Amino acid sequence: RPEESLPVLEANLALNRRYWSHDEQAVLVAQTNLAVCLDELGRYDEALVLQRDIYARSVTMRGASHRSTIISGCSLCSALIFTGRFAEAKSLLRDQLLPRSRSLGATDDVALDVEEWLAQALRKDPEASRDDYCEAETLLEGALQRRRRVFGPAHPKTTWCEEELELVIPGGKSK
């Protein structure tokens, strides 16, 4: 129950910042937990502020190409999409996360997540063009093929990718 968890998570973050500020990992974990809770409560703008800080600290602490940093970047993109900041999400995904995630390998779960977030940002943008939908379709078809091969057709992320592709191309050409 996020409404009951919120004051506990806020206190945890405050304690980590006050007494363990030298332990950046602990502060990042506390911030992440609070951001997830705020997101679950529908307080997307507050979650976005935290996600921006988490991503920036992760870049500084671990480097831009670190797996955890890329995951933090995906969380930031999720918050950007939920708050309607599609251009910013697409820019972050295209310019920073997509090139860095390729170093993880084409079949890596996080690399596939980055492609799927970009497809989602393209599809959900109210100003999306036909080219945006075509790009989203291409990204999802590639990700779906790799997810099926690596994780299998019944994996939750495989089925999510199929559903997302269905939204891009109603009637679905996916096989």
N, C-alpha and C positions, 0 to 999 in steps of 0.2 A: 504494500500500500504506500504509494509515493507520498501522499499527503502526510502520513505519519513519519515517513523516513526523512522528509525535508529538514526539519529542525536538527535532527541528529547529524545529517550530512553537512549542514551548515556549521554546526559546532565542531565537527571533525576537521573540516577545512580550516576553520579559525585556529584550532589547536595546532594543526600541522604548520600553519604559517607562523604562529607565534613561537612554538617550542622546537620545531624541527625544520625550520626554514632552510637549513643547510642540506636537508635530505630532499632534493628536488623531485626524486621519483615518488616519494610519499606524498608530496604536495600535488604532483600531477595526478596521481591515483585519486586523491581526495577531490580534486577539481573535476575529474572525469566522472566520478560517482555522482557528484552534485549536478553536473550538466545533464547526465542521463535522467536523473530524477526530475529536473526542471522540464526536460523534453517530454517525459511521461505525463507531466501535469499540464502540458500544453503551453508552457511559458517559454516559447521558442526564442524570443528576443533575448531573454536572460541567459538561456542556454548558449545562444550564439556568442555572446560576450565571452563566456567561459571557454567555448570551443576555439575561438580566435587565440586566446591566451595560451591554451593547452598546445595548440599547433606551433605557435611562435616559440614557446619554451622547449618543445620537443625538437624543433629545428636547431635551436641553440645548443641543447644538451646532447643530442644524439647525432645530428647531421641530417641534411635534407633527404638523403637516400636510405636512411635506416627504415626497416620494416615498420617499427612502431610509429615513426614519424608519418609514414605514408598512411597508416591506419588512422592516426589523429587527423590527417588531412581529409580523409574520407568522412570522418565524423563532422568536421567543419563543413564540408560540402553538403552533407545531409542537412545541417542546420541552415545553411544558405538556401538550399532548395525549399525547405519548409517555410522560410520567411520570405520567399519570392525573389530572392537575389540570384536569379538565374545567370545573368551575365558574369557575375563574380564567381559563381560556382564553376561555370564552364571555363573561365579563364584560369582558375586555380587548377582544375583538372587537366586541361590541355597543356598549360605552360609549365607546370611544376610536377604534378603527381604522375601523369601518364608517362613522361620520359623517364622519371626515376623508377617507376614501378616495373618497367621493362627489364631492369637489372635483376629482378627477382625471378624472371623466367615467364614464358608465355602461359604456362599452365599453373602458375602459383595462384592460390586463392585470393590473395590481396591484390595481385595484378589484375585478376579478373574483376574483382570488386571495383577497382578504379574505372575500368572500361564500362561497367554496368552503371556506375554513378554518373559518368559522362552521358551515357545514353538516356538516363532518367532526367538529367538536367535539360538535355536537348528536347525530349518529349514533353516535359511538363511546362516548358516555357510558353506562355500564351502568345508570344511573338515568334514562335518556331516557324521556320520556312519548310518548304518541301525538301530542300537539301538537308536541313537539320533532321527531319524524319528519316531520310535515306541514310544519313550517317549513323543515327541511332539504330536503325535496322541492321546495318553492316556490323556495328560493334556488338550488338546482341547476338546476331547469328554466329559470329566468331566465338564469342564467349560461351554461348550455349553448346556449340560443337565441342569445345575444349572441356567444359564442365561435364558433359555426358561421357566423354572419353576417360577423364581422370576421376571424377567423383561418382559417376553412374547416373542413370535416369531418375532414380528415386530420391537422390540427395535434395534436401530442402532448397539449397541455392540453385540447383538445376531447375527445379520446378518453378522457383521464383523467376528465373531468367526466361523460361518458357512463357509464363504469364505476362511478363513485361514485354516480350516480343509480340505477344497477342495484342497488346494495347497499341503497339506501333503499327502493326499490320493486321487489322481485324480479319479474321478468317484464317490467320496464321499459315505461313508457308513452311513453318519449322517441321522437321521430320525427326 
